[in-house]
Amino acid sequence: MVLLVVSGLFPIQVAAFAAAVLVVASGALTMPEAYRAVEWRAVFLVAALLPVGAAMERSGAAELLAGFVAGPAGAVGPHALLAAFMALAALLSLGLGGAPTVVLLGPVVIGAAARLGLSPYPLMMGVGLASAAAFMTPYSHGSNLLVLGAGGYRTTDYIRVGAPLTLLVLALLALLIPLWMPLRG
């Protein structure tokens, strides 16, 4: 699958679907096992938020929010805008989760990038990675929740360890993303 995508022969959606069909067709996974493996709550949450993101874009709310964030942070510079969006994504993903955060912030980030003449790719990369770096609560990630009871942890344990870890990840992302993907497009 990876080779098909990297070589440019197929888009990622087609290659992923082909890989899923191959896994079931080869007998490595049965259809009932495949259905049980799907996290349906996440699928429906993202599906429910897609129209919200589209409505934000069509109604002008995304542009309004983009101006709200792009104004102060954009005046300081594109690196500050990247950091602001990553901080916002990390905070939102504490309660919403990673995928819904990206769906909601996508139109806002793209609008801010267009308004300031920046490439949306590094900004979206920052939002995507920062939304996956929500380590401050047991509810922000499935694996955190799994070890909460078994490890005898409390929510304050997650804050004590997760807050510095989240800040470290955000700082590293703010430094490395512009090196990998130029902000000016």
N, C-alpha and C positions, 0 to 999 in steps of 0.2 A: 504494500500500500504506500509506504513512504517513498519508495523509488518511483512509483507512478506519479505521485504528486510532485516530487522534486524534479523529475525529468520534464515535467510540464505536459505529459501525455493526457492526464485527466485532472479535472478540478478535484479539490479535496472531498467535496460531498459525494461525488461519484466513486472515488477510490474507497472512502469509508463504507459506503453502502456495499460495494463489491466485496470488501473484506468481511463485512458482517454476513453476507450471503455465503461466502466461502467457509466461514467458521461453522455455520449451521449445516451447510451442504456436506462438509467433510465429516460431520458427526462429532466434532469436538464439543459442540454445545447443541442441546435440543431446543426446539422452539419454546416449550414451556420454561426452560432455564433462561433462555434469552429474554423472555417477557418478564420473568421475575427479577432479572438483573437490572432492568430499566428503573431508574428512580423517577416514578411517574409524578410525584409531587413537584419535582424540579422542572420536568417537562411542561406541566400545566402552568406552573408559575411563570416560566419564561414565555409560554404561549399567551398567557393573560397579559403580560407586560409588553409584548410586542405592539399591540394596538395602542397602549398608553404612550410608548415611545413615538409611534407614528402620529398620534394625536398631539403630542407635545410639539412635534415638528410642524404639523399643518396649522395648529392654532397660533403659533408664534411664541409659545411658552419656552421652547428650546432656545430660540433666538434671544428672548428676554433673559433667560438664565445665562446664556453664553455671554451676553453683554455685562451681566452682573459680575461674572467671574473674570471675563477678559478685561474689563476695565481696570480694576486695581492691579491684578496680577500681570496683565499684559503691559501695563505702564512700567513695571519693574523689569520685564523682559520675558522671553519665551521660557527660560529655565524656571522662573517663578510660576509661570502658568502651568507648566508640567508638574511642578511640586504641588501647586494648589489642587489641580485635578486629582493627583494621586492621593493627597490627604483626604479629599472629599470621597473618593472611591473607597479608601480604607475605612473611613467612618461609616459610610452607608452600608458597606458589606458586613459590618458587625451585626446589623439587624436584618438586612435583606438577603444576604448571601452574594456570592460573586457574580453569577450569571445575570440575575436581575439588576444588579448595580450597573453592569456594563450596558445592558439593554436601555436602562433609563438615562445613563450619562452619554451614551453614544451620540444622539442628536445634539446635545449641548456642546460636547467636545468638538464635533465637526463644525458646528456653527461658530464657535470661538476661533477655531483654526482658520476658517474662511475669513472671518472678520479681521484677523490680524495678519493674514497672508502667510500662515505657517502650514507645514505639512501635518495633516491629521494623523498620519501613521504613528509617529513616536508618541503623540499624546494619547492615542487609543491603546498603544502598547503599554504605556504607563498606567492607564486606568485598568486595563485587563490584569496586569500583574499585581498592581496595588490591591485590587479587589480580591485577589487570591491570597493576599498577605494579611488577612484578618485573624490575628492570633490572640486577641485580647479578651475574648469571651468563649465559654464552652459551646455557645450556640452559633458561633460564626462559621464553624466548619464541622463537618460530620465526624472527622476523626477526633476532634476535641471532645465532642459529645460522647463518643464511644468510651473514652478513657476516664471520663468524669467520675462515674460511679465506681468503676473497677479500681481506679487508682486512689480513691478516697480524696479527690481534689475538691477544692472549693472555688467559687468564681474569683475570689481575690487572688488565688494562685495563678490563674490565667492572666489576670491583669498585671500582676507583679512580674511574671516572666514574659508575657506576650507583648506588653507595651514597649519595652526596650527592643525586643526582637522586631516588632513592626516598624519602629522608628529606624532601626538599622537597615532593614530591607528597603524602606522608602528612601533613605539617604543613598544607599547603593544604586537603586534604580534611577534616582535623579542624576547621579553621576554617570552611570553607564549607558543609559538609553540614548542621550545625545551623542555619545561617541559612536554608537552602533547605527543610529538612525538620525540624520541631521534634522533639526527642528525647522529650519527654513527650507521650504520645499520648492 
